[in-house]
Amino acid sequence: MQDATAPPAARVSAANALLDRAVGKPRQELEHADSESEPVTVIIREFVKPDGATWE
C-alpha cells in the first residue's frame, strides 16, 4: 500500500484488504427497525499513524 513504485490499482487493492481485515467488510443489507426497536448506534473510528498523526 505504501510502495510508491507500485501501480495505483495495486495500492488501492492493498488498502482495501487492510481495511477489510482491520474493520471488517460492511454489511450488504440494512435491517428495518420499527418504532419499538432500540435506536441505531453509530461508531466512528479514527485511524492514526503509529506516531500519533492522523492520515490525510
N, CA, C and O atoms as CSV, one atom per row, in Angstrom:
chain,resi,resn,atom,element,x,y,z
A,1,MET,N,N,0.825,-1.184,0.000
A,1,MET,CA,C,0.000,0.000,0.000
A,1,MET,C,C,0.876,1.257,0.000
A,1,MET,O,O,0.527,2.239,-0.655
A,2,GLN,N,N,1.977,1.249,0.702
A,2,GLN,CA,C,2.814,2.439,0.807
A,2,GLN,C,C,3.987,2.428,-0.172
A,2,GLN,O,O,4.847,3.308,-0.125
A,3,ASP,N,N,4.022,1.433,-1.055
A,3,ASP,CA,C,5.098,1.344,-2.045
A,3,ASP,C,C,4.810,2.316,-3.184
A,3,ASP,O,O,3.901,2.089,-3.984
A,4,ALA,N,N,5.574,3.390,-3.259
A,4,ALA,CA,C,5.338,4.426,-4.265
A,4,ALA,C,C,5.585,3.925,-5.686
A,4,ALA,O,O,5.100,4.528,-6.644
A,5,THR,N,N,6.335,2.825,-5.836
A,5,THR,CA,C,6.606,2.305,-7.178
A,5,THR,C,C,5.526,1.355,-7.660
A,5,THR,O,O,5.521,0.982,-8.833
A,6,ALA,N,N,4.616,0.956,-6.792
A,6,ALA,CA,C,3.543,0.037,-7.176
A,6,ALA,C,C,2.478,0.790,-7.973
A,6,ALA,O,O,2.290,1.991,-7.775
A,7,PRO,N,N,1.778,0.089,-8.878
A,7,PRO,CA,C,0.707,0.749,-9.626
A,7,PRO,C,C,-0.405,1.211,-8.688
A,7,PRO,O,O,-0.656,0.570,-7.667
A,8,PRO,N,N,-1.073,2.311,-9.020
A,8,PRO,CA,C,-2.141,2.827,-8.147
A,8,PRO,C,C,-3.233,1.799,-7.845
A,8,PRO,O,O,-3.727,1.745,-6.719
A,9,ALA,N,N,-3.612,0.994,-8.821
A,9,ALA,CA,C,-4.659,-0.010,-8.593
A,9,ALA,C,C,-4.226,-1.032,-7.547
A,9,ALA,O,O,-5.038,-1.472,-6.734
A,10,ALA,N,N,-2.962,-1.407,-7.566
A,10,ALA,CA,C,-2.454,-2.364,-6.577
A,10,ALA,C,C,-2.426,-1.740,-5.189
A,10,ALA,O,O,-2.696,-2.420,-4.199
A,11,ARG,N,N,-2.103,-0.461,-5.108
A,11,ARG,CA,C,-2.068,0.222,-3.814
A,11,ARG,C,C,-3.468,0.336,-3.224
A,11,ARG,O,O,-3.651,0.150,-2.021
A,12,VAL,N,N,-4.459,0.639,-4.062
A,12,VAL,CA,C,-5.840,0.726,-3.595
A,12,VAL,C,C,-6.328,-0.641,-3.147
A,12,VAL,O,O,-7.000,-0.757,-2.122
A,13,SER,N,N,-5.996,-1.673,-3.904
A,13,SER,CA,C,-6.398,-3.035,-3.542
A,13,SER,C,C,-5.794,-3.445,-2.198
A,13,SER,O,O,-6.460,-4.082,-1.383
A,14,ALA,N,N,-4.538,-3.079,-1.971
A,14,ALA,CA,C,-3.892,-3.397,-0.698
A,14,ALA,C,C,-4.554,-2.644,0.450
A,14,ALA,O,O,-4.750,-3.200,1.530
A,15,ALA,N,N,-4.900,-1.374,0.217
A,15,ALA,CA,C,-5.566,-0.590,1.262
A,15,ALA,C,C,-6.923,-1.188,1.604
A,15,ALA,O,O,-7.290,-1.264,2.777
A,16,ASN,N,N,-7.671,-1.614,0.589
A,16,ASN,CA,C,-8.972,-2.241,0.823
A,16,ASN,C,C,-8.818,-3.539,1.615
A,16,ASN,O,O,-9.608,-3.812,2.519
A,17,ALA,N,N,-7.819,-4.329,1.284
A,17,ALA,CA,C,-7.592,-5.581,2.010
A,17,ALA,C,C,-7.265,-5.312,3.471
A,17,ALA,O,O,-7.752,-6.019,4.353
A,18,LEU,N,N,-6.445,-4.296,3.740
A,18,LEU,CA,C,-6.114,-3.954,5.130
A,18,LEU,C,C,-7.350,-3.488,5.897
A,18,LEU,O,O,-7.553,-3.883,7.045
A,19,LEU,N,N,-8.168,-2.658,5.275
A,19,LEU,CA,C,-9.382,-2.187,5.945
A,19,LEU,C,C,-10.357,-3.331,6.207
A,19,LEU,O,O,-10.974,-3.388,7.271
A,20,ASP,N,N,-10.500,-4.243,5.244
A,20,ASP,CA,C,-11.393,-5.388,5.443
A,20,ASP,C,C,-10.942,-6.228,6.631
A,20,ASP,O,O,-11.775,-6.724,7.390
A,21,ARG,N,N,-9.656,-6.387,6.795
A,21,ARG,CA,C,-9.145,-7.193,7.909
A,21,ARG,C,C,-9.210,-6.441,9.237
A,21,ARG,O,O,-9.448,-7.046,10.282
A,22,ALA,N,N,-8.999,-5.134,9.200
A,22,ALA,CA,C,-8.973,-4.352,10.435
A,22,ALA,C,C,-10.364,-4.038,10.958
A,22,ALA,O,O,-10.613,-4.133,12.160
A,23,VAL,N,N,-11.270,-3.665,10.067
A,23,VAL,CA,C,-12.585,-3.196,10.482
A,23,VAL,C,C,-13.679,-4.204,10.135
A,23,VAL,O,O,-14.730,-4.229,10.775
A,24,GLY,N,N,-13.435,-5.017,9.143
A,24,GLY,CA,C,-14.455,-5.946,8.674
A,24,GLY,C,C,-15.169,-5.385,7.464
A,24,GLY,O,O,-15.189,-4.175,7.238
A,25,LYS,N,N,-15.752,-6.279,6.694
A,25,LYS,CA,C,-16.465,-5.845,5.499
A,25,LYS,C,C,-17.824,-5.282,5.895
A,25,LYS,O,O,-18.441,-5.765,6.844
A,26,PRO,N,N,-18.296,-4.265,5.177
A,26,PRO,CA,C,-19.597,-3.687,5.511
A,26,PRO,C,C,-20.732,-4.655,5.190
A,26,PRO,O,O,-20.613,-5.497,4.300
A,27,ARG,N,N,-21.816,-4.524,5.917
A,27,ARG,CA,C,-22.990,-5.355,5.654
A,27,ARG,C,C,-23.605,-4.940,4.331
A,27,ARG,O,O,-23.538,-3.771,3.950
A,28,GLN,N,N,-24.195,-5.875,3.643
A,28,GLN,CA,C,-24.761,-5.590,2.338
A,28,GLN,C,C,-26.202,-5.101,2.417
A,28,GLN,O,O,-26.664,-4.407,1.511
A,29,GLU,N,N,-26.907,-5.443,3.461
A,29,GLU,CA,C,-28.297,-5.027,3.556
A,29,GLU,C,C,-28.548,-4.370,4.912
A,29,GLU,O,O,-27.863,-4.655,5.894
A,30,LEU,N,N,-29.516,-3.511,4.942
A,30,LEU,CA,C,-29.887,-2.839,6.181
A,30,LEU,C,C,-31.115,-3.500,6.770
A,30,LEU,O,O,-32.003,-3.949,6.045
A,31,GLU,N,N,-31.156,-3.556,8.079
A,31,GLU,CA,C,-32.327,-4.113,8.743
A,31,GLU,C,C,-33.292,-2.985,9.075
A,31,GLU,O,O,-32.885,-1.919,9.535
A,32,HIS,N,N,-34.563,-3.232,8.837
A,32,HIS,CA,C,-35.575,-2.230,9.140
A,32,HIS,C,C,-35.903,-2.288,10.620
A,32,HIS,O,O,-36.159,-3.360,11.169
A,33,ALA,N,N,-35.893,-1.131,11.261
A,33,ALA,CA,C,-36.218,-1.063,12.681
A,33,ALA,C,C,-37.599,-0.444,12.849
A,33,ALA,O,O,-37.884,0.604,12.270
A,34,ASP,N,N,-38.446,-1.079,13.628
A,34,ASP,CA,C,-39.768,-0.500,13.885
A,34,ASP,C,C,-39.674,0.481,15.058
A,34,ASP,O,O,-38.602,0.647,15.639
A,35,SER,N,N,-40.752,1.110,15.398
A,35,SER,CA,C,-40.737,2.165,16.408
A,35,SER,C,C,-40.429,1.633,17.810
A,35,SER,O,O,-40.091,2.420,18.694
A,36,GLU,N,N,-40.536,0.326,18.037
A,36,GLU,CA,C,-40.278,-0.237,19.362
A,36,GLU,C,C,-38.857,-0.774,19.508
A,36,GLU,O,O,-38.489,-1.258,20.578
A,37,SER,N,N,-38.055,-0.696,18.449
A,37,SER,CA,C,-36.689,-1.200,18.491
A,37,SER,C,C,-35.764,-0.208,19.175
A,37,SER,O,O,-36.102,0.960,19.370
A,38,GLU,N,N,-34.598,-0.700,19.531
A,38,GLU,CA,C,-33.572,0.146,20.119
A,38,GLU,C,C,-33.071,1.128,19.060
A,38,GLU,O,O,-33.105,0.810,17.871
A,39,PRO,N,N,-32.614,2.299,19.459
A,39,PRO,CA,C,-32.070,3.248,18.471
A,39,PRO,C,C,-30.775,2.724,17.861
A,39,PRO,O,O,-30.088,1.896,18.458
A,40,VAL,N,N,-30.459,3.202,16.697
A,40,VAL,CA,C,-29.246,2.789,15.998
A,40,VAL,C,C,-28.052,3.494,16.626
A,40,VAL,O,O,-28.105,4.694,16.896
A,41,THR,N,N,-26.972,2.746,16.859
A,41,THR,CA,C,-25.739,3.307,17.399
A,41,THR,C,C,-24.728,3.420,16.264
A,41,THR,O,O,-24.480,2.450,15.547
A,42,VAL,N,N,-24.150,4.595,16.103
A,42,VAL,CA,C,-23.142,4.825,15.079
A,42,VAL,C,C,-21.790,4.920,15.759
A,42,VAL,O,O,-21.607,5.699,16.695
A,43,ILE,N,N,-20.836,4.115,15.278
A,43,ILE,CA,C,-19.488,4.121,15.828
A,43,ILE,C,C,-18.563,4.719,14.779
A,43,ILE,O,O,-18.495,4.224,13.654
A,44,ILE,N,N,-17.857,5.774,15.139
A,44,ILE,CA,C,-16.913,6.416,14.234
A,44,ILE,C,C,-15.523,6.147,14.764
A,44,ILE,O,O,-15.198,6.481,15.903
A,45,ARG,N,N,-14.699,5.533,13.913
A,45,ARG,CA,C,-13.330,5.226,14.306
A,45,ARG,C,C,-12.372,6.102,13.522
A,45,ARG,O,O,-12.597,6.378,12.344
A,46,GLU,N,N,-11.311,6.537,14.167
A,46,GLU,CA,C,-10.293,7.340,13.504
A,46,GLU,C,C,-9.002,6.544,13.496
A,46,GLU,O,O,-8.509,6.133,14.547
A,47,PHE,N,N,-8.462,6.330,12.321
A,47,PHE,CA,C,-7.211,5.609,12.195
A,47,PHE,C,C,-6.062,6.609,12.307
A,47,PHE,O,O,-6.073,7.657,11.661
A,48,VAL,N,N,-5.078,6.276,13.131
A,48,VAL,CA,C,-3.930,7.150,13.309
A,48,VAL,C,C,-2.654,6.392,12.983
A,48,VAL,O,O,-2.594,5.167,13.088
A,49,LYS,N,N,-1.644,7.139,12.589
A,49,LYS,CA,C,-0.339,6.549,12.298
A,49,LYS,C,C,0.325,6.167,13.628
A,49,LYS,O,O,-0.070,6.673,14.679
A,50,PRO,N,N,1.324,5.284,13.593
A,50,PRO,CA,C,1.988,4.882,14.831
A,50,PRO,C,C,2.560,6.051,15.633
A,50,PRO,O,O,2.661,5.972,16.858
A,51,ASP,N,N,2.936,7.138,14.945
A,51,ASP,CA,C,3.487,8.292,15.664
A,51,ASP,C,C,2.383,9.190,16.236
A,51,ASP,O,O,2.673,10.216,16.852
A,52,GLY,N,N,1.128,8.805,16.033
A,52,GLY,CA,C,0.002,9.566,16.586
A,52,GLY,C,C,-0.600,10.570,15.626
A,52,GLY,O,O,-1.637,11.160,15.932
A,53,ALA,N,N,0.023,10.785,14.465
A,53,ALA,CA,C,-0.513,11.732,13.491
A,53,ALA,C,C,-1.686,11.100,12.747
A,53,ALA,O,O,-1.738,9.881,12.581
A,54,THR,N,N,-2.611,11.920,12.307
A,54,THR,CA,C,-3.765,11.402,11.559
A,54,THR,C,C,-3.407,11.282,10.083
A,54,THR,O,O,-2.464,11.915,9.610
A,55,TRP,N,N,-4.176,10.455,9.353
A,55,TRP,CA,C,-3.995,10.284,7.919
A,55,TRP,C,C,-4.594,11.475,7.211
A,55,TRP,O,O,-5.596,12.033,7.659
A,56,GLU,N,N,-3.997,11.862,6.124
A,56,GLU,CA,C,-4.510,12.991,5.342
A,56,GLU,C,C,-5.290,12.478,4.171
A,56,GLU,O,O,-5.810,13.266,3.382
